[in-house]
Amino acid sequence: MQNSFQRFFFIVLFLTQAHITYSQKIKPTTGPVFDSVGAVFTVNDLDFVPDAFQELKAIFDIDNKQADASIPNRVISSMHRYYNMHVRAGIPKDQIHLALVLHGGAVKDALASAVYKEKYNVDNPNVDLIKSLSAIGVDVFLCGQSMTSGGYNKADLLPEVKVGLSAMSVLTVYQMNNYALIKF
């Protein structure tokens, strides 16, 4: 009886330790570009990593509306992941060129804090995301058609946000300049 109990105890102990070890290994971490956002997983034994000498150029097409106005737009924060992931994989930061265009339901994400708070009764949770991207050279655009349709003007926006004629115009020109389109 005691042998059975000991075996059971050791199996449970082994499985518990294995679970703890596995759980510890799969936690994403931030950095090296952004330390407070953009957590990514370390992946071993990769079969594909972009060439460190090739420029990575992408424009993110963001039109999704976050239902809860107090939660940041996850697609904007995915751009922080893009930087952290690729720089961690050996791509020099200066070889990464990103842009984003907000339109449709994402117009609210570009609003200045005072305008956002007046409309949604909370601070704009995207302010730091947009500021940090702009600070490293990401072009942040808002569709002028969506902005005007929503009843806003340029004075209602964060200072980092540029207004384009339309999201379609911005996307067309960037893709003509060899930026890959990323659409979630």
C-alpha positions, 0 to 999 in steps of 0.5 A, a space after each residue: 500500500 505504501 509503495 502505491 502511495 509513494 508512486 502516486 505522490 512522486 507522479 503528482 510531484 513530477 507532473 506538478 513540477 513539469 507544469 510549473 516549469 512549462 508554465 514558466 517557459 511560456 510567459 512572454 516578455 517585453 523588450 528590447 525596444 519597448 519595455 512596458 508593452 509589446 510582450 513576445 514569446 521566445 521561440 527556439 529552433 525556428 525554420 524562418 527568420 527574416 534576413 537581418 540585412 533586409 528592410 522590413 516595411 509594413 503598414 497596419 490597416 486598423 479599423 476595429 473598434 474596441 468595445 470597451 473604451 477603457 481598453 487599448 486597441 490591441 492592433 496598435 499594441 501589436 506594432 510594439 510586439 512587431 518591433 520587440 519580436 524582430 529586434 530580439 530576432 536580430 533585425 536592427 531597429 533601423 531596418 524596420 519601417 512601420 506605418 499605421 492608418 486608423 479608420 472606421 471604428 478606430 477613429 476614436 483611438 486617435 482622439 486627444 485626451 480631452 475629446 476622448 474623455 468628454 465622449 467616453 468618460 475615460 482617458 484615451 488608453 491609446 495615447 501612450 501607444 501612439 506616442 511611443 510609436 511616433 517617437 521611434 518614427 512610425 507614421 500614424 495616419 487617420 482617414 480624413 473621410 472617417 474623421 469627418 464622418 464622425 464629426 471630428 476635425 484635426 484639432 480633436 486629434 493627438 498631435 502625433 496623428 496625421 490626417 490623410 485624404 482617406 485610408 484607401 489613399 494612404 494604404 495605396 501609396 504605402 503599398 506602392 512604396 513597397 510596404 506590406 499590408 498587415 490587416 487583422 
